């Protein structure tokens, strides 16, 4: 009986640890995916992703001014415009 109770306790501990890991990792992965989507939308819009911002590209290829996020990103639906 004691062995069965020990295995049950170990199973509970393993399930709790898995739950904690999932709770911590999920927001990190969601953030990374959102940033990648924004970068892709910026590039599709014709900009360049620099310093976590979408910036325009001048005729000589240099980085220009910042492009407003609302121009290329639909934050309500988390999709490109």
Secondary structure as UniProt FT lines:
FT   HELIX           2..45
FT   STRAND          48..50
FT   TURN            51..52
FT   STRAND          53..57
FT   TURN            59..60
FT   STRAND          63..66
FT   HELIX           69..72
FT   STRAND          73..74
FT   TURN            75..78
FT   STRAND          79..80
//
